[in-house]
Amino acid sequence: MAFEKGYTPSTVLMDVKTTFPQSPGQPDYVPENYDGKFRGPMQLRFTLGNSINISAVKLLAMVGIKDFLQKASDMGLESLAPSDSNLKRFGLAITLGGGETTLLDLTSSFSVFARGGTKRPVNGITEINDFSGKNIYKKPKISDQQVLSKEASFLISHILSDNNARVEIFGPSSYLNIPGKTVAVKTGTTNDKRDNWAVGYTNSLTVGVWSGNNDNTPMNAKIASGATGASQIWYRLLGELLKKYKDGIMEKPDKVKAVTVDAYLGGLPRDGMPTRSEYFIDGSEPKEQSPYYKKLMISKSTGKLANDVEIKSGNYEEKDYIVITENDPVSTDGKNRWQEAIDAWARDQKDDKYHPPTEKSDASSDLVVVQIKSPSDKSTVDKGKIEIKGKIASVASIKTTKIYINGTEVKTLDGNISEFNESYEFKDEGVYEIRVRSWNEKDRDGDSVVKIGVGKPWDSATPTPSPTP
């Protein structure tokens, strides 16, 4: 469903210890990964392949529990329909096995991916004949229903069949990898360790396996993981079935294309960073580099963020940083717990690129920098109205700005302005000096001067008497 909402296999979510508030009276939900580790920025291909729990919970929060339940129900998990009672009792933990279903329904829902998004009703009885051969029941014909786009189905299938996408957790030779065969597979364990399952599929069959205790008691955590438990049975069963049935997943739809992306933060390639190829639904591919790469202007004097004066005077240098941000869509008190967790992670990173300065430099705080952008210095213009444009920079507020032509004040601009754009009529040919001077509230001033020729070269004569504005 996330892929139908514009998220992509290269969308980055932060795998960091994150607190998710629950309903009033309930303790906060703090999910952990199976191995207890957190891996920082991860793209969705690898969070899904490696069953990264924090990313799964975040993605559910981003797409919405109601829409998730509706899609699950559409695909065959009817016990998860978005009824009033389900909406009240299900929280974000449902994405980690907090809901109830049957193995048949779960396996049937995975077959939707295998068929390119088409749901086919499950029926164990096709017909019934009596002892004389007379037909007394025949399964009614029910049309297939498209419940997921072909494009989203392909992306899911490709990820779940990508052994490299799960190698971080499962290793290169797990029970999910059948040598020489292409099979999409996903494992899962309920958060109370009572149920462990593995469901996989090809174009020709879908197989689900459940393991657990008959009395519904929790299993030993050491044998209730995605890498053990049901996956061992599934592996052996598929090994036999694929002697008869073909392997492989659905063909790539025409509206899915491969694009080379930044292997770290998922945008377009960036110099010095590794790349990889990824599939995207047409139109959802990245158009630019990841916004988490930031080029900041740093004061040469203080090492802090350069202020406007330093920027205008060139007293800064540009440095590259990585600044990762996320919004918290489930917060009800204004706190962004997702960002708090990311900031805590960033503080623990040893690389300086994760530690950009946040304070603005106070160097040159008394200076006023004025720049006339137009007309250009030492230029020649035609007679008539000429726009005098420019910018003003000062840490302290600007109090007054005055414009002079050949030493005569022709305009006063009061107030804290950062730009000016004034027009003047130059009726006579000649050489003119334009000066703009500004004062800040500390009575410090700065100016900028340009020399122009109107209808003649700028250096052809001495300045002409000031024109009438």
C-alpha positions in Angstrom: 0.0 0.0 0.0 2.9 2.4 0.8 4.1 2.0 -2.8 0.6 3.0 -4.1 0.9 6.1 -1.9 4.1 7.4 -3.4 6.7 5.8 -1.2 9.4 3.8 -3.0 11.9 1.1 -2.3 14.6 3.8 -1.9 12.6 5.8 0.6 14.8 6.2 3.7 13.5 5.6 7.2 15.7 5.9 10.3 16.2 2.7 12.2 16.8 4.1 15.6 15.2 3.5 19.1 12.0 5.4 18.9 9.1 5.9 21.3 5.5 5.7 20.0 2.9 7.0 22.4 -0.2 4.8 22.9 -3.8 5.6 23.9 -4.3 7.3 27.3 -3.6 4.9 30.1 -1.4 2.6 28.1 2.4 2.5 28.3 4.5 3.9 25.4 5.3 1.5 22.6 9.1 1.1 22.1 9.6 -1.7 19.4 13.0 -3.4 19.0 14.5 -5.4 16.2 15.0 -9.1 16.5 18.8 -8.8 17.1 18.4 -5.7 19.4 20.5 -3.6 17.0 19.7 -0.3 15.3 21.1 0.6 11.9 20.4 4.2 11.3 19.3 5.3 7.8 17.8 2.4 5.8 15.9 2.2 2.5 12.6 0.4 2.3 14.0 -2.4 0.2 16.3 -3.4 3.0 13.9 -2.7 5.9 11.4 -5.0 4.3 13.9 -7.7 3.3 15.5 -7.7 6.8 12.2 -7.4 8.7 13.3 -4.2 10.5 10.6 -3.5 13.0 11.1 0.2 13.7 10.8 1.1 10.0 7.7 -1.1 9.7 6.0 0.7 12.6 6.9 4.1 11.2 5.6 3.2 7.7 2.3 2.1 9.2 2.0 5.4 11.1 2.7 7.3 7.8 0.1 5.4 5.7 -2.4 5.2 8.5 -3.9 2.3 10.4 -7.3 2.5 8.9 -6.0 2.4 5.3 -3.7 -0.4 6.2 -6.6 -2.5 7.7 -8.7 -1.8 4.6 -6.0 -3.0 2.3 -5.3 -6.1 4.4 -9.0 -6.9 4.4 -9.2 -6.4 0.6 -6.4 -8.8 0.2 -8.1 -11.6 2.2 -7.3 -10.9 5.8 -11.0 -10.3 6.6 -10.4 -10.5 10.4 -8.5 -7.2 10.1 -11.3 -5.2 8.4 -11.4 -1.6 9.7 -14.4 -2.1 11.9 -15.0 0.2 14.8 -13.9 -2.5 17.2 -10.7 -3.2 15.2 -9.9 0.5 15.0 -10.2 0.8 18.7 -8.1 -2.2 19.7 -5.4 -2.2 17.0 -2.5 0.1 17.4 0.9 0.4 15.6 1.9 -3.1 16.9 -0.4 -4.7 14.4 2.3 -4.4 11.8 4.6 -6.7 14.0 2.0 -9.4 14.5 -0.4 -7.8 16.9 -3.5 -8.9 15.0 -5.2 -12.3 14.6 -5.7 -14.2 11.3 -5.4 -17.8 10.0 -2.6 -19.4 8.0 -5.0 -19.9 5.1 -6.0 -16.3 5.0 -2.4 -15.2 5.4 -1.2 -17.4 2.6 -4.1 -16.4 0.4 -3.3 -12.7 0.9 0.3 -13.4 -0.2 -1.0 -15.1 -3.4 -2.3 -11.6 -4.3 1.3 -10.5 -4.8 2.0 -13.6 -6.9 -0.9 -12.9 -9.2 0.1 -9.2 -9.8 -2.4 -7.7 -7.3 -5.4 -10.0 -8.2 -7.4 -11.6 -5.4 -8.9 -15.0 -6.1 -11.4 -16.5 -3.6 -10.2 -19.6 -1.8 -12.5 -22.6 -1.9 -11.4 -26.1 -0.8 -14.4 -27.8 -2.5 -14.9 -27.5 -6.2 -17.9 -29.9 -6.4 -19.8 -32.6 -4.6 -21.4 -35.7 -6.3 -23.6 -38.3 -4.6 -23.1 -42.0 -4.7 -24.8 -42.2 -8.1 -22.6 -39.6 -9.6 -25.2 -36.9 -9.5 -23.8 -33.4 -8.9 -25.3 -31.9 -5.8 -22.9 -28.9 -5.4 -20.6 -27.0 -7.8 -18.4 -24.1 -6.7 -19.9 -20.9 -8.0 -17.8 -18.9 -10.4 -16.6 -15.8 -8.7 -14.6 -13.2 -10.7 -11.1 -12.3 -9.6 -10.7 -8.8 -8.1 -7.8 -6.4 -8.6 -7.0 -5.2 -5.1 -3.5 -4.0 -5.6 -1.7 -2.5 -8.5 0.5 -4.6 -10.7 3.3 -2.2 -10.2 3.1 -2.3 -6.4 2.8 -6.1 -6.5 6.0 -6.3 -8.6 8.0 -4.1 -6.3 7.0 -6.2 -3.3 7.7 -9.5 -5.1 11.1 -8.2 -6.3 12.1 -7.2 -2.8 11.0 -10.4 -1.2 12.9 -12.5 -3.8 16.1 -10.4 -3.4 18.5 -12.4 -1.2 20.8 -9.3 -1.0 18.0 -7.3 0.5 17.8 -9.6 3.5 21.4 -10.6 3.9 22.0 -8.1 6.8 19.8 -10.1 9.2 19.4 -13.5 7.6 22.9 -14.0 6.0 23.5 -15.1 2.4 22.6 -18.8 2.9 19.4 -18.8 5.0 16.4 -21.0 4.7 14.8 -18.3 2.7 17.2 -18.7 -0.2 16.6 -21.8 -2.4 19.8 -22.1 -4.5 19.2 -21.6 -8.2 15.5 -20.6 -7.7 13.7 -17.3 -7.6 11.1 -17.3 -4.9 9.6 -14.4 -2.9 9.3 -15.1 0.8 8.6 -13.3 4.1 8.8 -14.6 7.7 7.1 -13.3 10.8 6.8 -13.8 14.5 4.0 -12.4 16.6 5.3 -10.1 19.3 4.3 -12.5 22.1 6.3 -15.4 20.4 3.2 -17.6 20.2 3.2 -17.8 16.4 6.0 -18.1 13.8 5.3 -18.3 10.1 6.9 -18.3 6.7 5.0 -17.5 3.5 6.5 -17.7 0.0 5.4 -17.8 -3.6 6.3 -18.1 -7.2 4.2 -17.5 -10.3 2.8 -21.0 -9.9 2.2 -21.6 -6.2 2.0 -19.9 -2.8 3.0 -21.9 0.4 2.5 -20.9 4.0 3.9 -22.6 7.1 3.0 -22.0 10.7 4.8 -23.2 13.8 3.8 -22.8 17.4 2.8 -24.7 20.5 -0.5 -26.6 20.5 -1.5 -25.0 23.9 -0.8 -21.5 22.5 2.1 -20.9 25.0 5.0 -18.7 23.9 7.8 -20.5 22.2 11.5 -20.5 23.1 12.7 -17.2 21.5 15.8 -19.0 20.2 13.7 -21.2 17.8 10.9 -18.6 17.1 12.8 -16.4 14.8 12.4 -15.7 11.1 15.7 -17.5 10.4 14.6 -20.7 12.1 11.2 -22.0 13.1 8.7 -22.2 10.2 11.3 -21.2 7.6 13.1 -24.6 7.9 9.9 -26.5 7.1 9.0 -24.0 4.3 12.5 -24.5 2.8 12.2 -28.2 2.6 8.7 -28.2 1.3 9.5 -25.7 -1.5 12.5 -27.7 -2.4 10.3 -30.6 -3.2 7.5 -28.6 -4.8 9.8 -26.8 -7.2 10.8 -30.1 -8.7 7.3 -30.0 -10.2 6.4 -26.3 -10.3 8.2 -23.5 -12.0 10.0 -20.8 -9.9 10.1 -17.1 -10.7 8.0 -14.0 -10.0 5.7 -11.9 -12.2 7.1 -10.0 -15.2 8.1 -6.4 -14.7 5.1 -4.1 -15.7 5.8 -1.5 -18.3 5.2 1.3 -15.8 8.1 0.2 -13.7 11.6 1.3 -14.6 15.1 0.9 -13.2 17.0 4.0 -12.0 20.5 4.3 -10.5 20.3 5.8 -7.0 22.5 6.8 -4.1 22.9 3.5 -2.1 23.1 5.4 1.2 20.3 8.0 1.2 18.3 7.0 -1.8 18.2 10.1 -4.0 20.0 10.6 -7.3 23.7 9.6 -7.3 26.1 11.8 -5.4 29.8 12.1 -6.1 31.8 10.0 -3.7 28.8 7.9 -2.6 28.1 4.3 -3.6 25.2 3.6 -6.0 22.8 0.8 -6.8 20.0 0.1 -9.2 16.4 0.3 -8.0 12.9 -0.2 -9.5 10.3 2.6 -9.3 6.8 3.1 -10.4 7.0 5.6 -13.3 6.8 9.1 -11.9 7.9 8.1 -8.3 11.6 7.9 -9.1 13.8 10.5 -7.3 14.3 13.8 -9.3 17.3 15.1 -7.2 19.8 14.1 -4.6 18.6 13.3 -1.1 17.6 16.4 0.8 19.5 15.1 3.8 22.7 16.2 2.2 23.2 19.8 3.3 25.8 22.3 2.1 26.2 24.9 4.8 28.0 28.3 4.9 30.4 28.3 7.8 32.0 31.4 9.3 35.7 31.5 8.8 36.0 33.4 12.1 33.9 31.4 14.5 33.2 28.0 12.8 29.5 28.7 13.4 26.8 29.3 10.8 27.9 32.4 8.8 25.7 35.4 9.4 24.4 37.6 6.6 27.3 40.0 6.9 29.9 37.2 6.6 28.1 35.8 3.6 27.9 39.1 1.8 31.5 39.9 2.5 32.7 36.4 1.6 34.0 35.6 5.0 32.7 32.0 5.0 33.4 28.6 3.5 31.0 25.9 2.4 31.0 22.5 4.1 28.9 19.3 3.5 26.9 17.8 6.2 24.2 15.1 6.6 21.1 16.3 8.4 18.3 13.7 8.6 14.8 14.8 9.6 11.5 13.0 10.1 8.1 14.2 11.1 6.1 12.4 13.8 2.6 11.9 12.5 1.3 10.2 15.6 2.3 12.9 18.1 -0.6 14.5 20.0 1.4 16.8 22.2 3.6 18.6 19.7 6.7 16.6 20.5 8.5 15.1 17.6 9.7 11.9 19.1 11.0 10.6 15.8 13.3 13.5 15.4 14.4 13.3 19.1 15.5 9.7 18.4 17.3 10.7 15.2 19.1 13.6 17.0 20.3 11.2 19.8 21.6 8.8 17.1 23.4 11.6 15.3 25.1 12.8 18.5 26.6 9.3 18.9 28.2 9.4 15.4 31.9 10.0 15.2 32.0 11.5 11.7 31.9 15.3 11.8 29.5 15.4 8.9 26.7 14.4 11.3 27.5 17.4 13.5 26.6 20.6 11.8 26.8 23.8 13.8 23.4 25.1 14.9 24.4 28.5 16.3 24.8 31.6 14.1 28.1 33.4 14.1 28.3 36.8 15.9 31.5 37.9 14.2 31.3 41.2 12.3 28.1 41.9 14.2 28.6 45.7 14.0 29.3 45.8 10.3 26.9 46.9 7.6 27.5 45.5 4.1 25.8 47.1 1.1 25.9 45.7 -2.4 24.6 47.4 -5.6 23.6 44.6 -7.9 22.3 46.8 -10.8 23.5 48.8 -12.6 26.8 47.1 -12.8 30.0 49.0 -11.9 31.8 50.5 -14.9 29.0 49.9 -17.3 27.3 52.0 -20.0 23.5 52.3 -20.1 21.0 54.2 -22.2 19.2 57.4 -21.1 15.9 57.0 -19.3 14.7 55.2 -16.2 17.4 53.0 -14.5 16.6 50.6 -11.7 19.0 50.8 -8.8 18.9 47.4 -7.1 20.9 45.9 -4.3 21.0 44.1 -1.0 21.9 45.1 2.6 23.3 42.8 5.3 23.7 43.6 9.0 23.3 41.6 12.2 21.8 44.6 13.9 18.6 46.0 12.3 19.0 48.6 9.6 17.7 52.0 10.5 18.1 54.2 7.4 19.3 53.8 3.8 20.1 56.7 1.6 20.8 56.8 -2.2 23.2 59.4 -3.6 23.9 60.4 -7.2 27.2 62.3 -7.8 27.2 63.2 -4.0 23.6 64.5 -3.9 21.1 62.6 -1.7 18.1 61.7 -3.9 16.2 59.1 -1.8 15.9 58.1 1.8 14.5 54.7 2.8 13.6 54.2 6.4 13.2 50.9 8.2 14.9 47.5 8.5 15.2 46.6 4.8 17.5 43.9 3.3 16.9 44.9 -0.4 16.3 48.0 -2.4 14.9 48.6 -5.8 14.5 52.3 -6.8 14.0 53.8 -10.3 15.6 57.1 -11.5 15.3 59.1 -14.7 18.7 59.9 -16.2 17.8 62.5 -18.8 21.3 63.7 -19.8 24.2 61.8 -21.1 27.2 61.7 -18.9 29.1 59.9 -16.2 27.4 59.2 -12.9 28.5 57.9 -9.5 25.8 56.0 -7.6 26.3 55.5 -3.9 24.0 53.6 -1.4 24.7 54.0 2.3 22.9 52.3 5.2 23.0 52.8 8.9 22.0 50.2 11.5 20.6 50.7 15.0 24.1 50.7 16.4 24.9 53.7 14.2 27.4 51.7 12.2 27.3 52.3 8.5 28.4 50.8 5.2 28.1 51.7 1.6 28.5 50.6 -2.0 29.5 52.7 -5.0 29.2 52.1 -8.7 30.2 54.3 -11.6 28.2 54.3 -14.9 28.1 56.0 -18.2 24.8 57.2 -19.5 24.9 57.2 -23.3 28.7 57.3 -23.2 31.6 55.2 -21.8 31.8 55.4 -18.0 35.4 56.6 -18.1 34.9 59.3 -20.8 34.5 62.3 -18.5 34.2 63.6 -15.0 30.9 63.0 -13.2 28.0 64.9 -14.5 25.9 67.1 -12.2 23.2 65.2 -10.3 20.0 64.7 -12.3 16.6 65.6 -11.0 14.9 62.4 -9.8 
